[in-house]
Amino acid sequence: MHHFHYRDNRMFCEDVPVPEIAKNVGTPFYLYSHATLRHHFLVFQEAFEGVPHLICFSAKSNSNLAVLRLFGSLGGGLDIVSGGELFRGLQAGIPPDRIVYSGVGKREDEIEYALQSGILMFNIESHQELELINRCGTRLKKKAPIALRVNPDVDPKTHPYISTGLKREKFGLGMESATEVYKSAAAFPHVEVVGISCHIGSQVTEIAPFVDALHRVKELIATLETFGISISYLDIGGGLGITYDRESPPHPNEYGRAISEALGDSAFTLILEPGRVIVGNAGILVTRVLYTKKGETKDFVIVDAAMNDLVRPSLYDAYHAIEPVVRDQRETIRADVVGPICESGDFLAKDRDTPRVEAGDLLAVMSAGAYGFTMSSNYNSRPRVPEVMVKEDQFYVVRARESYEDLIKGESIPAFL
Ligand SMILES: *Cc1c(COP(=O)(O)O)cnc(C)c1O
C-alpha cells in the first residue's frame, strides 16, 4: 500500500502532482509520502498488539530527520549503527532510552557518546567489544546496558550481501560462544546484561527463518537462566521484505502473529528493528530523461539520476520498477535505463520493457524509500539530491539539494602547492 497513484494519467504523491514538485525543486529528487510512512509504521505497530514491544526503526534505511521525527512521534525508537546515526536520532528528538546500538565495529568514542546519552542498550558482537564497553563504563562511572548479538545460523534466503545470520558471516557471536561471553559479561562490574539480540538479514520474504531464529534464541535464553542470567529485552532485528517486483512477502500481521506465537508466554519486551518494510515503498526517486540512444544491440534511456543517487541496482542487482510520471499511449521498447556516471555498472534498470520515452520526460523509480538516499554518495562530484516529503496537498523540502560549494566543504589546499 502506498500513496503514489495516477490521476488523469499524471502521477500524484498524495494530493500533489509529481511534475509540480519537479518544476519547483528540479531533478533528480527523492520523494516520500507522509501518509504512507505513517501507515506502514502503525500497521507494524498493530501487528504486535498484545505483546510488550518497542519498534526501533533502522536508521540506516532512511535517516532523514523528518522521517525519524515522524516515527518518534508515533512512539518509535531507533536502531543505530554509528555515532552519526545517534546524533541524527537525538536531533530528531528520539528519546535515548528508546535507542539500541547495533554494529560489529563500534569505536571507543562512539561507545562513550552512546553511554553518555543514556541509550537503552548496546548489542555487542564480540568479547573484545564487551571488554571495551566495560572500560568505557568504568571511566564514565556508568553501567552499560548490554545485549549480545547472537548468530542463530539460519538461512534467510536473500542476497548474500544482505544475509547476516549464517555462521560464515561477520555478524554476532556463535550460539556456543555466546553462553561463555554472557557469563563473562555478568561478571564485569560496568556492564549490565539486559537483553539478547539477533538479525538474520534483509529483504527476507518468508516467515520460517524468523521463527527458527527466535526458537534458537529462546533455547539460549533458557540455558542462560540456568546460570542465573536473565533477559528483559528480546531483540529480533529487522529484515522483513517488501514487494519490489514479483516477491510476495508476508504481511506484517502474519509476521507479527508468527512471532507472537513463537514467543509464547514470556515476560520479555520484544524489540523490533524494521527498516525497509516501513520506508521502502513510501519513497520514490524522480529523474528526468536526458537523452535516448539506439545502441548496436539495444536501446538506452539516459537519465539524470545515477548509481551515486541509488546504488541498489549496481550493488545488489536489485530490481526497481520504473514508471513514467505522465502516462500516455506509447509503444513499448526494451532498454537499459542508465545514469551519467562513468562506469558500466551505472544503471537503474537493465533490459527493461518501458514506454518509448523522450528527452525531458520524468520517470519515477519506485520503492526507493529504503537504502536509497542513505547509500548515496558524491561520486563523480555529483551533489546529493534533495529529499522531499508530501503531506496531503503540501510538499516540504526536508533536505536541500547540495551545492557545488558543499562538494568541497572541508577541503583545503596546503600552502606548498
Ligand atoms: C540493517 C539492519 C536492520 C534493518 O533491516 P531491514 O531489512 O531494513 O529491516 C535491523 N537491524 C540490524 C542490526 C541491521 O543491521
The ligand as a MOL file (V3000), in Angstrom:
LIG
                    3D

  0  0  0     0  0            999 V3000
M  V30 BEGIN CTAB
M  V30 COUNTS 15 15 0 0 0
M  V30 BEGIN ATOM
M  V30 1 C 20.0410 -3.3040 8.5330 0
M  V30 2 C 19.5790 -3.7450 9.8790 0
M  V30 3 C 18.2240 -3.7110 10.2200 0
M  V30 4 C 17.1340 -3.3240 9.2470 0
M  V30 5 O 16.9850 -4.2320 8.2320 0
M  V30 6 P 15.7280 -4.1220 7.2080 0
M  V30 7 O 15.9470 -5.2320 6.2760 0
M  V30 8 O 15.8150 -2.7870 6.5540 0
M  V30 9 O 14.5000 -4.2780 8.0160 0
M  V30 10 C 17.8780 -4.0630 11.5080 0
M  V30 11 N 18.8110 -4.4440 12.4220 0
M  V30 12 C 20.1170 -4.5080 12.1210 0
M  V30 13 C 21.0860 -4.9330 13.1450 0
M  V30 14 C 20.5460 -4.1690 10.8360 0
M  V30 15 O 21.8490 -4.2410 10.5390 0
M  V30 END ATOM
M  V30 BEGIN BOND
M  V30 1 1 1 2
M  V30 2 1 2 3
M  V30 3 2 2 14
M  V30 4 1 3 4
M  V30 5 2 3 10
M  V30 6 1 4 5
M  V30 7 1 5 6
M  V30 8 2 6 7
M  V30 9 1 6 8
M  V30 10 1 6 9
M  V30 11 1 10 11
M  V30 12 2 11 12
M  V30 13 1 12 13
M  V30 14 1 12 14
M  V30 15 1 14 15
M  V30 END BOND
M  V30 END CTAB
M  END
